Amino acid sequence: MLVQLSIRDIVLIERLDLAFEAGLSVLTGETGAGKSILLDSLSLALGGRGDGSLVRHGADKGQVTAVFDVGTMHAARKLLSENGVDDDGDLIFRRQQNADGRTKAYINDQPVSVQLMRQVGQLMVEIHGQHDDRALVDTDAHRALLDAFAGLAEEAVSVGEKYHKWREAERAFKTHKAKVEAAAREADYLRASVEELEGLAPADGEEDELAERRSVMQKAERIAGDISEASDFLNGHSSPVPLIASLVRRLERKSHEAPGLLEETVELLDAALDNLSNAQMEVEGALRRAEYDPKELERVEERLFALRAAGRKYSVPVTALPALAEKMVADLADLDAGEEKLGRLEAAVGEQKALFDHAAKALSAKRQNAGSALSRAVMDELPALKLERATFMVEVLSDPETPKAEGIDTVEFHVQTNPGTRPGPIMKVASGGELSRFLLALKVALADRGSAPTLVFDEIDTGVGGAVADAIGQRLKRLSSKVQVLSVTHAPQVAARAATHLLISKGPTEGAGDSISTRVATMSEDHRREEIARMLAGASITDEARAAAAKLLAGDH
């Protein structure tokens, strides 16, 4: 519940600290005293729309702090925890409003977005008035209220889980079906590609290894070419060895004719022949040592070029060919086994849908029964609220052809305000005053089910008096035994039933000249009697009004 509200520099409020108790608290005061300022301030603290005009004249910023005491398992704590906000102890909402229009939001002194503050605030407080239709305008809220009334919230969650499982199975089926159909269209291409890649059998790192071997062999090829050319020169047709040998033989024969003339030349030519012979043997050895095999180079290049051609063909790096081959094999396997798997997935869809359909129909039947019970419960409250000729109906429309996570039902609250008139949606048929009384009857019927722990009613008794106002007071009192209720009221019959009575007034600000400020005071019993007498009699309070006020406070009414 709301335990404290602190306001600083908002409109006419300079400084205000209010403590709230459980049960029914009423806020009264003359028109224009500032009751709406309190509600606007509370709304601001709960994530309502900010406005620079809310800041008190002369101040650069205003601030509102609302403190709540809620149970450890409350949904607000779970939402805060999911968003990384500390939720230990009391929940403290603080909103700073700057005069330039900017705002800052904090929960438990941690900065939060205004959206999160609003979401958590909606779980803490509901503010209702003649023109506030948040509880009744959204048909999803109608369904949630009906489920809360009948205790079907957990069953509705279970139906939602079955719905999501069904849809997930359906998505898996459709995804696999599309994959199988795509694979079937590419079956011939896949099979030819798999055959080619399996024949090629690319291995991880093979391209780099082949490129290195090719580079080494190309170098060896260039060296071997030079050595081979030298070998051809020394051993081929153009070898000088036979010419030199023939020359040596002729000079040897001539040397006998001229002793001492050619002997040294012959010796040098013999040495040259020996060196050439040695060179021939060394060249042949070098060829053998080069280990160059043209056929091996050709084989390496063919393999390397085949791998690179495949990479270009399939638009992937050569290093990705093994993975591509595996993927294509898997795609073919999916194609070959696709029909069988598709059948299993289709069966799973049917099973999950059957589970959802069964649960949704069972929930729908319970909602139909609960709708009749809620209608009767609200109708029981209407006569005392001067709506004895009205009819409240909970319309539960079931359509198995349009399932959703919430089931197969659309829930709407309909009313007929007078016999003979056409019934219709409550928001379209009921007037502002009627709407507020229907809402009160609905809240009383629901008690603490489907409700925030704090309910605020803003002048829902406007335009009624006497027995109707007293009936409203009775129901607010009854409702306050389940949840905390705050009511801004002009009805003395309502004010007299409060556990706490706060008087809102407006007057000069102390020490501030002509400045006006709003003040709020918790009233004692004597002061309550005087205020209720004022509410009964107006500006001139009579003894009769005081006696009537005392009678109201005594409960004799």
NORRA-V862395 format. One record per pair of residues at least 4 apart in sequence whose ideal C-beta (glycine too) atoms are under 8 Angstrom apart, sorted by sequence separation. I is the first residue (numbers start at 1). GAP is how many residues later the second one is. If there is no record, write none. Layout:
I|GAP ; I|GAP
This chain:
9|4 ; 21|4 ; 29|4 ; 34|4 ; 35|4 ; 36|4 ; 37|4 ; 38|4 ; 39|4 ; 40|4 ; 41|4 ; 42|4 ; 44|4 ; 50|4 ; 55|4 ; 70|4 ; 73|4 ; 74|4 ; 75|4 ; 76|4 ; 77|4 ; 78|4 ; 79|4 ; 81|4 ; 87|4 ; 98|4 ; 106|4 ; 112|4 ; 113|4 ; 114|4 ; 115|4 ; 116|4 ; 117|4 ; 118|4 ; 119|4 ; 120|4 ; 121|4 ; 122|4 ; 128|4 ; 133|4 ; 134|4 ; 137|4 ; 138|4 ; 139|4 ; 140|4 ; 141|4 ; 142|4 ; 143|4 ; 144|4 ; 145|4 ; 146|4 ; 147|4 ; 148|4 ; 152|4 ; 153|4 ; 154|4 ; 155|4 ; 156|4 ; 157|4 ; 158|4 ; 159|4 ; 160|4 ; 161|4 ; 162|4 ; 163|4 ; 164|4 ; 165|4 ; 166|4 ; 167|4 ; 168|4 ; 169|4 ; 170|4 ; 171|4 ; 172|4 ; 173|4 ; 174|4 ; 175|4 ; 176|4 ; 177|4 ; 178|4 ; 179|4 ; 180|4 ; 181|4 ; 182|4 ; 183|4 ; 186|4 ; 187|4 ; 188|4 ; 189|4 ; 190|4 ; 191|4 ; 192|4 ; 193|4 ; 194|4 ; 195|4 ; 196|4 ; 197|4 ; 202|4 ; 205|4 ; 206|4 ; 207|4 ; 208|4 ; 209|4 ; 210|4 ; 211|4 ; 212|4 ; 213|4 ; 214|4 ; 215|4 ; 216|4 ; 217|4 ; 218|4 ; 219|4 ; 220|4 ; 221|4 ; 222|4 ; 223|4 ; 224|4 ; 225|4 ; 226|4 ; 227|4 ; 228|4 ; 229|4 ; 230|4 ; 231|4 ; 232|4 ; 235|4 ; 240|4 ; 241|4 ; 242|4 ; 243|4 ; 244|4 ; 245|4 ; 246|4 ; 247|4 ; 248|4 ; 249|4 ; 250|4 ; 251|4 ; 254|4 ; 255|4 ; 258|4 ; 259|4 ; 262|4 ; 263|4 ; 264|4 ; 265|4 ; 266|4 ; 267|4 ; 268|4 ; 269|4 ; 270|4 ; 271|4 ; 272|4 ; 273|4 ; 274|4 ; 275|4 ; 276|4 ; 277|4 ; 278|4 ; 279|4 ; 280|4 ; 281|4 ; 282|4 ; 283|4 ; 284|4 ; 285|4 ; 286|4 ; 293|4 ; 294|4 ; 295|4 ; 296|4 ; 297|4 ; 298|4 ; 299|4 ; 300|4 ; 301|4 ; 302|4 ; 303|4 ; 304|4 ; 305|4 ; 306|4 ; 307|4 ; 308|4 ; 309|4 ; 310|4 ; 311|4 ; 316|4 ; 317|4 ; 320|4 ; 321|4 ; 322|4 ; 323|4 ; 324|4 ; 325|4 ; 326|4 ; 327|4 ; 328|4 ; 329|4 ; 330|4 ; 331|4 ; 332|4 ; 333|4 ; 334|4 ; 337|4 ; 338|4 ; 339|4 ; 340|4 ; 341|4 ; 342|4 ; 343|4 ; 344|4 ; 345|4 ; 346|4 ; 347|4 ; 348|4 ; 349|4 ; 350|4 ; 351|4 ; 352|4 ; 353|4 ; 354|4 ; 355|4 ; 356|4 ; 357|4 ; 358|4 ; 359|4 ; 360|4 ; 361|4 ; 362|4 ; 363|4 ; 364|4 ; 365|4 ; 366|4 ; 367|4 ; 368|4 ; 369|4 ; 370|4 ; 371|4 ; 372|4 ; 373|4 ; 374|4 ; 375|4 ; 376|4 ; 377|4 ; 378|4 ; 381|4 ; 383|4 ; 403|4 ; 404|4 ; 417|4 ; 424|4 ; 425|4 ; 426|4 ; 430|4 ; 431|4 ; 432|4 ; 433|4 ; 434|4 ; 435|4 ; 436|4 ; 437|4 ; 438|4 ; 439|4 ; 440|4 ; 441|4 ; 442|4 ; 446|4 ; 447|4 ; 451|4 ; 464|4 ; 465|4 ; 466|4 ; 467|4 ; 468|4 ; 469|4 ; 470|4 ; 471|4 ; 472|4 ; 473|4 ; 474|4 ; 475|4 ; 476|4 ; 477|4 ; 479|4 ; 480|4 ; 491|4 ; 492|4 ; 493|4 ; 494|4 ; 508|4 ; 523|4 ; 524|4 ; 525|4 ; 526|4 ; 527|4 ; 528|4 ; 529|4 ; 530|4 ; 531|4 ; 532|4 ; 533|4 ; 534|4 ; 537|4 ; 541|4 ; 542|4 ; 543|4 ; 544|4 ; 545|4 ; 546|4 ; 547|4 ; 548|4 ; 549|4 ; 550|4 ; 552|4 ; 8|5 ; 9|5 ; 20|5 ; 29|5 ; 43|5 ; 55|5 ; 72|5 ; 80|5 ; 98|5 ; 106|5 ; 107|5 ; 112|5 ; 127|5 ; 136|5 ; 147|5 ; 148|5 ; 197|5 ; 231|5 ; 233|5 ; 234|5 ; 292|5 ; 311|5 ; 316|5 ; 382|5 ; 383|5 ; 403|5 ; 416|5 ; 424|5 ; 430|5 ; 446|5 ; 464|5 ; 480|5 ; 489|5 ; 512|5 ; 523|5 ; 534|5 ; 537|5 ; 541|5 ; 551|5 ; 552|5 ; 7|6 ; 8|6 ; 9|6 ; 29|6 ; 44|6 ; 55|6 ; 56|6 ; 70|6 ; 80|6 ; 81|6 ; 97|6 ; 98|6 ; 105|6 ; 106|6 ; 128|6 ; 135|6 ; 136|6 ; 146|6 ; 147|6 ; 232|6 ; 233|6 ; 255|6 ; 311|6 ; 382|6 ; 402|6 ; 416|6 ; 423|6 ; 479|6 ; 489|6 ; 495|6 ; 508|6 ; 509|6 ; 521|6 ; 551|6 ; 8|7 ; 28|7 ; 55|7 ; 70|7 ; 80|7 ; 96|7 ; 104|7 ; 105|7 ; 128|7 ; 134|7 ; 183|7 ; 234|7 ; 255|7 ; 311|7 ; 314|7 ; 334|7 ; 416|7 ; 461|7 ; 487|7 ; 508|7 ; 509|7 ; 534|7 ; 537|7 ; 7|8 ; 8|8 ; 27|8 ; 40|8 ; 54|8 ; 68|8 ; 95|8 ; 96|8 ; 105|8 ; 126|8 ; 147|8 ; 254|8 ; 255|8 ; 310|8 ; 316|8 ; 382|8 ; 400|8 ; 415|8 ; 421|8 ; 427|8 ; 430|8 ; 443|8 ; 461|8 ; 464|8 ; 508|8 ; 509|8 ; 523|8 ; 533|8 ; 537|8 ; 7|9 ; 95|9 ; 96|9 ; 105|9 ; 107|9 ; 126|9 ; 144|9 ; 147|9 ; 311|9 ; 399|9 ; 414|9 ; 415|9 ; 426|9 ; 476|9 ; 507|9 ; 508|9 ; 533|9 ; 536|9 ; 6|10 ; 7|10 ; 44|10 ; 77|10 ; 95|10 ; 96|10 ; 107|10 ; 135|10 ; 252|10 ; 308|10 ; 311|10 ; 314|10 ; 382|10 ; 398|10 ; 414|10 ; 506|10 ; 507|10 ; 5|11 ; 6|11 ; 7|11 ; 27|11 ; 76|11 ; 80|11 ; 94|11 ; 95|11 ; 103|11 ; 105|11 ; 251|11 ; 255|11 ; 307|11 ; 310|11 ; 398|11 ; 399|11 ; 414|11 ; 415|11 ; 461|11 ; 476|11 ; 487|11 ; 506|11 ; 530|11 ; 534|11 ; 5|12 ; 6|12 ; 94|12 ; 105|12 ; 379|12 ; 397|12 ; 413|12 ; 414|12 ; 417|12 ; 426|12 ; 443|12 ; 460|12 ; 461|12 ; 506|12 ; 507|12 ; 533|12 ; 536|12 ; 4|13 ; 5|13 ; 93|13 ; 94|13 ; 107|13 ; 379|13 ; 396|13 ; 397|13 ; 412|13 ; 413|13 ; 416|13 ; 417|13 ; 505|13 ; 506|13 ; 533|13 ; 536|13 ; 4|14 ; 40|14 ; 77|14 ; 92|14 ; 93|14 ; 251|14 ; 252|14 ; 307|14 ; 378|14 ; 396|14 ; 397|14 ; 415|14 ; 417|14 ; 504|14 ; 505|14 ; 4|15 ; 5|15 ; 76|15 ; 92|15 ; 94|15 ; 251|15 ; 396|15 ; 397|15 ; 414|15 ; 415|15 ; 504|15 ; 505|15 ; 533|15 ; 3|16 ; 4|16 ; 91|16 ; 92|16 ; 395|16 ; 504|16 ; 505|16 ; 530|16 ; 533|16 ; 3|17 ; 91|17 ; 92|17 ; 375|17 ; 394|17 ; 395|17 ; 417|17 ; 440|17 ; 503|17 ; 529|17 ; 532|17 ; 2|18 ; 248|18 ; 251|18 ; 375|18 ; 394|18 ; 395|18 ; 473|18 ; 476|18 ; 502|18 ; 503|18 ; 1|19 ; 45|19 ; 89|19 ; 375|19 ; 394|19 ; 395|19 ; 415|19 ; 457|19 ; 472|19 ; 480|19 ; 502|19 ; 530|19 ; 44|20 ; 45|20 ; 46|20 ; 88|20 ; 374|20 ; 393|20 ; 394|20 ; 440|20 ; 473|20 ; 477|20 ; 502|20 ; 503|20 ; 529|20 ; 532|20 ; 1|21 ; 13|21 ; 45|21 ; 69|21 ; 70|21 ; 87|21 ; 248|21 ; 392|21 ; 393|21 ; 436|21 ; 439|21 ; 472|21 ; 473|21 ; 476|21 ; 501|21 ; 502|21 ; 529|21 ; 532|21 ; 12|22 ; 42|22 ; 68|22 ; 85|22 ; 86|22 ; 95|22 ; 247|22 ; 248|22 ; 372|22 ; 392|22 ; 393|22 ; 469|22 ; 472|22 ; 473|22 ; 500|22 ; 501|22 ; 11|23 ; 41|23 ; 67|23 ; 68|23 ; 85|23 ; 371|23 ; 392|23 ; 393|23 ; 415|23 ; 437|23 ; 469|23 ; 470|23 ; 473|23 ; 474|23 ; 13|24 ; 42|24 ; 67|24 ; 68|24 ; 86|24 ; 93|24 ; 370|24 ; 371|24 ; 391|24 ; 436|24 ; 455|24 ; 469|24 ; 473|24 ; 503|24 ; 529|24 ; 12|25 ; 67|25 ; 68|25 ; 85|25 ; 244|25 ; 248|25 ; 371|25 ; 390|25 ; 391|25 ; 413|25 ; 469|25 ; 528|25 ; 11|26 ; 66|26 ; 67|26 ; 390|26 ; 436|26 ; 465|26 ; 10|27 ; 65|27 ; 66|27 ; 80|27 ; 85|27 ; 93|27 ; 390|27 ; 437|27 ; 460|27 ; 464|27 ; 466|27 ; 501|27 ; 13|28 ; 65|28 ; 66|28 ; 80|28 ; 93|28 ; 244|28 ; 245|28 ; 368|28 ; 389|28 ; 390|28 ; 455|28 ; 457|28 ; 461|28 ; 462|28 ; 465|28 ; 503|28 ; 525|28 ; 11|29 ; 65|29 ; 83|29 ; 91|29 ; 244|29 ; 367|29 ; 389|29 ; 413|29 ; 433|29 ; 454|29 ; 455|29 ; 456|29 ; 457|29 ; 459|29 ; 461|29 ; 10|30 ; 64|30 ; 65|30 ; 368|30 ; 387|30 ; 389|30 ; 393|30 ; 433|30 ; 453|30 ; 454|30 ; 455|30 ; 456|30 ; 457|30 ; 458|30 ; 459|30 ; 461|30 ; 501|30 ; 7|31 ; 10|31 ; 63|31 ; 64|31 ; 85|31 ; 93|31 ; 433|31 ; 444|31 ; 451|31 ; 452|31 ; 453|31 ; 454|31 ; 455|31 ; 456|31 ; 457|31 ; 459|31 ; 63|32 ; 241|32 ; 244|32 ; 364|32 ; 391|32 ; 440|32 ; 447|32 ; 451|32 ; 454|32 ; 456|32 ; 457|32 ; 5|33 ; 63|33 ; 64|33 ; 83|33 ; 91|33 ; 461|33 ; 495|33 ; 7|34 ; 10|34 ; 62|34 ; 63|34 ; 364|34 ; 441|34 ; 444|34 ; 448|34 ; 61|35 ; 62|35 ; 241|35 ; 437|35 ; 440|35 ; 444|35 ; 447|35 ; 448|35 ; 5|36 ; 61|36 ; 240|36 ; 241|36 ; 440|36 ; 443|36 ; 447|36 ; 495|36 ; 496|36 ; 5|37 ; 61|37 ; 79|37 ; 495|37 ; 60|38 ; 61|38 ; 60|39 ; 241|39 ; 361|39 ; 440|39 ; 2|40 ; 5|40 ; 59|40 ; 79|40 ; 80|40 ; 360|40 ; 367|40 ; 371|40 ; 492|40 ; 495|40 ; 79|41 ; 14|42 ; 55|42 ; 234|42 ; 367|42 ; 11|43 ; 13|43 ; 54|43 ; 55|43 ; 357|43 ; 360|43 ; 364|43 ; 492|43 ; 10|44 ; 12|44 ; 55|44 ; 76|44 ; 79|44 ; 363|44 ; 364|44 ; 367|44 ; 390|44 ; 491|44 ; 492|44 ; 10|45 ; 11|45 ; 50|45 ; 52|45 ; 234|45 ; 235|45 ; 364|45 ; 490|45 ; 9|46 ; 10|46 ; 51|46 ; 52|46 ; 234|46 ; 357|46 ; 363|46 ; 392|46 ; 9|47 ; 46|47 ; 50|47 ; 52|47 ; 76|47 ; 356|47 ; 360|47 ; 361|47 ; 387|47 ; 45|48 ; 47|48 ; 52|48 ; 75|48 ; 76|48 ; 235|48 ; 360|48 ; 390|48 ; 45|49 ; 52|49 ; 74|49 ; 231|49 ; 234|49 ; 235|49 ; 392|49 ; 9|50 ; 45|50 ; 51|50 ; 387|50 ; 392|50 ; 44|51 ; 50|51 ; 386|51 ; 387|51 ; 9|52 ; 10|52 ; 50|52 ; 231|52 ; 385|52 ; 9|53 ; 10|53 ; 44|53 ; 50|53 ; 230|53 ; 231|53 ; 496|53 ; 8|54 ; 9|54 ; 10|54 ; 70|54 ; 387|54 ; 7|55 ; 8|55 ; 382|55 ; 385|55 ; 7|56 ; 8|56 ; 68|56 ; 227|56 ; 231|56 ; 382|56 ; 385|56 ; 496|56 ; 6|57 ; 7|57 ; 492|57 ; 496|57 ; 6|58 ; 47|58 ; 5|59 ; 6|59 ; 227|59 ; 228|59 ; 381|59 ; 382|59 ; 493|59 ; 496|59 ; 5|60 ; 6|60 ; 227|60 ; 378|60 ; 381|60 ; 492|60 ; 4|61 ; 5|61 ; 496|61 ; 4|62 ; 5|62 ; 4|63 ; 224|63 ; 227|63 ; 378|63 ; 381|63 ; 2|64 ; 3|64 ; 50|64 ; 378|64 ; 381|64 ; 493|64 ; 2|65 ; 3|65 ; 380|65 ; 2|66 ; 3|66 ; 224|66 ; 1|67 ; 47|67 ; 223|67 ; 378|67 ; 1|68 ; 47|68 ; 224|68 ; 377|68 ; 1|69 ; 47|69 ; 223|69 ; 47|70 ; 48|70 ; 220|70 ; 46|71 ; 47|71 ; 220|71 ; 221|71 ; 374|71 ; 46|72 ; 47|72 ; 220|72 ; 47|73 ; 48|73 ; 221|73 ; 47|74 ; 46|75 ; 47|75 ; 217|75 ; 45|76 ; 46|76 ; 217|76 ; 221|76 ; 46|78 ; 386|78 ; 46|79 ; 217|79 ; 218|79 ; 217|80 ; 386|81 ; 386|82 ; 42|83 ; 214|83 ; 217|83 ; 384|83 ; 385|83 ; 43|84 ; 384|84 ; 42|85 ; 386|85 ; 214|86 ; 385|86 ; 3|87 ; 10|87 ; 213|87 ; 214|87 ; 384|87 ; 385|87 ; 470|87 ; 39|88 ; 210|90 ; 214|90 ; 384|90 ; 385|90 ; 384|91 ; 210|93 ; 211|93 ; 210|94 ; 381|94 ; 207|97 ; 210|97 ; 207|100 ; 206|101 ; 207|101 ; 202|105 ; 200|106 ; 200|107 ; 202|108 ; 200|110 ; 207|111 ; 206|112 ; 207|112 ; 197|113 ; 196|114 ; 205|114 ; 204|115 ; 202|116 ; 204|118 ; 202|119 ; 203|119 ; 202|120 ; 193|121 ; 200|121 ; 2|122 ; 2|123 ; 202|123 ; 197|124 ; 197|127 ; 198|127 ; 197|128 ; 194|131 ; 197|131 ; 194|134 ; 193|135 ; 194|135 ; 190|138 ; 194|138 ; 190|141 ; 191|141 ; 190|142 ; 186|145 ; 187|145 ; 190|145 ; 183|148 ; 187|148 ; 183|149 ; 183|151 ; 184|151 ; 183|152 ; 180|154 ; 184|154 ; 179|155 ; 180|155 ; 183|155 ; 180|158 ; 179|159 ; 180|159 ; 176|162 ; 180|162 ; 176|165 ; 177|165 ; 176|166 ; 177|168 ; 173|169 ; 176|169 ; 173|172 ; 172|173 ; 173|173 ; 173|175 ; 169|176 ; 172|176 ; 173|176 ; 169|179 ; 170|179 ; 169|180 ; 169|182 ; 170|182 ; 166|183 ; 169|183 ; 170|183 ; 168|184 ; 166|186 ; 165|187 ; 166|187 ; 166|189 ; 162|190 ; 165|190 ; 166|190 ; 165|191 ; 162|193 ; 163|193 ; 162|194 ; 159|197 ; 162|197 ; 163|197 ; 162|198 ; 159|200 ; 158|201 ; 159|201 ; 155|204 ; 159|204 ; 155|207 ; 156|207 ; 155|208 ; 152|211 ; 155|211 ; 152|214 ; 152|215 ; 150|216 ; 150|217 ; 152|218 ; 150|219 ; 147|220 ; 150|220 ; 146|221 ; 149|221 ; 147|223 ; 150|223 ; 143|224 ; 146|224 ; 149|224 ; 150|224 ; 146|225 ; 149|225 ; 146|228 ; 149|228 ; 163|240 ; 163|241 ; 164|241 ; 163|242 ; 163|244 ; 160|245 ; 159|246 ; 160|246 ; 159|247 ; 146|248 ; 159|248 ; 146|250 ; 156|250 ; 156|251 ; 142|252 ; 143|263 ; 146|265 ; 140|266 ; 143|266 ; 143|267 ; 143|268 ; 142|269 ; 142|270 ; 139|271 ; 142|271 ; 139|272 ; 139|273 ; 136|277 ; 136|290 ; 137|290 ; 136|291 ; 133|294 ; 149|296 ; 145|297 ; 149|297 ; 148|298 ; 151|298 ; 136|299 ; 149|300 ; 131|301 ; 145|301 ; 148|301 ; 149|301 ; 130|302 ; 133|302 ; 136|302 ; 148|302 ; 130|303 ; 136|303 ; 147|303 ; 148|303 ; 135|304 ; 130|305 ; 145|305 ; 130|306 ; 144|306 ; 129|307 ; 135|307 ; 128|308 ; 128|311 ; 128|315 ; 126|325 ; 126|326 ; 132|326 ; 125|327 ; 128|327 ; 124|328 ; 126|328 ; 128|328 ; 129|328 ; 130|328 ; 123|329 ; 124|329 ; 125|329 ; 126|329 ; 127|329 ; 128|329 ; 129|329 ; 130|329 ; 122|330 ; 124|330 ; 125|330 ; 126|330 ; 128|330 ; 129|330 ; 130|330 ; 125|331 ; 127|331 ; 129|331 ; 128|332 ; 130|332 ; 74|379 ; 70|383 ; 68|385 ; 68|386 ; 42|414 ; 39|417 ; 39|419 ; 36|422 ; 39|449 ; 38|450 ; 1|452 ; 2|452 ; 24|452 ; 1|453 ; 24|453 ; 35|453 ; 24|455 ; 24|456 ; 23|457 ; 22|458 ; 23|458 ; 25|459 ; 27|459 ; 25|460 ; 26|460 ; 27|460 ; 28|460 ; 23|461 ; 24|461 ; 25|461 ; 26|461 ; 27|461 ; 28|461 ; 22|462 ; 23|462 ; 25|462 ; 26|462 ; 27|462 ; 28|462 ; 24|463 ; 26|463 ; 20|464 ; 20|466 ; 38|466 ; 28|467 ; 26|468 ; 26|469 ; 35|469 ; 34|470 ; 33|471 ; 26|472 ; 33|472 ; 34|472 ; 24|473 ; 25|473 ; 28|473 ; 33|473 ; 24|474 ; 25|474 ; 26|474 ; 28|474 ; 29|474 ; 32|474 ; 23|475 ; 24|475 ; 25|475 ; 26|475 ; 27|475 ; 28|475 ; 29|475 ; 30|475 ; 23|476 ; 24|476 ; 25|476 ; 26|476 ; 27|476 ; 28|476 ; 29|476 ; 22|477 ; 23|477 ; 25|477 ; 27|477 ; 29|477 ; 21|478 ; 21|479 ; 20|480 ; 37|481 ; 1|482 ; 2|482 ; 38|482 ; 1|483 ; 2|484 ; 18|484 ; 34|484 ; 33|485 ; 27|493 ; 12|494 ; 14|495 ; 16|502 ; 18|502 ; 14|503 ; 16|503 ; 19|503 ; 28|503 ; 12|504 ; 13|504 ; 16|504 ; 12|505 ; 13|505 ; 12|506 ; 11|507 ; 28|507
